[in-house]
């Protein structure tokens, strides 16, 4: 079979980190290669990949933006791809890519025992190399014609759900988990009165749609820097869109105060802010856009960056992150798919595995919203 294999290269990592989007895709340490059929460990099933998304974390890995401190939590060379829609026996399924104690042949760690397998303490232990599907050298991801996944992490998809919506299950589960973590209660959600979403790429747009599907009916503002993003944000449920966080803050009645060296501080703003741009600048904007005592949910992955932490202690702001999801979060997302009409519009480009340089370049340069491979 064929698959896209990522093989780390320190010189290419350094060059890509330096040049960013200017680094030619063909020079990335990614190659379409012939691979043996994936072996099927006990409890795993062999799947035929139907669609597989390109995630911001994949781009961060390829372009040297991932934090070096996380390198020991993954293993390479590996076939990338953790946003997967596949087929099992002719049935469409989506894949939860986590590899926790269950898959690693270990007794449950405290996190897995309480149902928080996304916080598994053994992601670098046991019978498998570190990482999850798409970041593990022992088990390939979805950027290939076939792959394997544990039977407990394979979920059939409702026949009413189009492929383009189903392939977004994994990132949607990240969003659902984050929203539950910050505003979820045993009886449902305790929503803030006003919310701001910074960033209208795939994660930001998924957030807007899920907020409305989960029952948030309050004012929902979004920062969308491009007209197409703004159009989709409003179609999916945003009350208003703005070209910058500062414009949204002013519309919300926040007050700004000039300081020395061109600095600006703010008072007031939104009770809740969701940072979905994945940029260091977006996180800094979020820390000032939230009002005193509010909460910021970090869904993007800015990695290492210079950051001013003064808003957190000076204004008593809570910062929360969402990297993956529990088994229950993923299962709930699958159940929600039939209700999430419109999400399929986020899949703007499909590419064959052979066209991977163009696919990666399209995603990296944000010429589309969600770019997927169709092996």
Protein Blocks (a to p, Z undefined) as FASTA:
>chain_A
ZZddddddfklmmmmmmnmmmlcfklpccdcdddddddddehiacdddfbdcddfklmmm
mnopacfklmmmpccdddehjbdcddeehiacdddfbdcfklnopacdfklmnopamloc
klmgcjbdeddehiafkbccfkbfbdcddfklcccddfklcfklmmmmmmmmmmmmmmmm
mmgcfklpaddfbdcdehjafklmmmmmmmmmnopabdcddddfbfklmmmmmmnopabd
cfbfklmmmmnopacdddeehiacdeedjfbdcdfkopaklmmmmmmmpcghiacddfbd
nkjadddfklmmmnopacdddfbbcfklmmmmmmmmmmmghjlmmmmbdcdfklmmmmmm
mmmnopafbdcddZZ
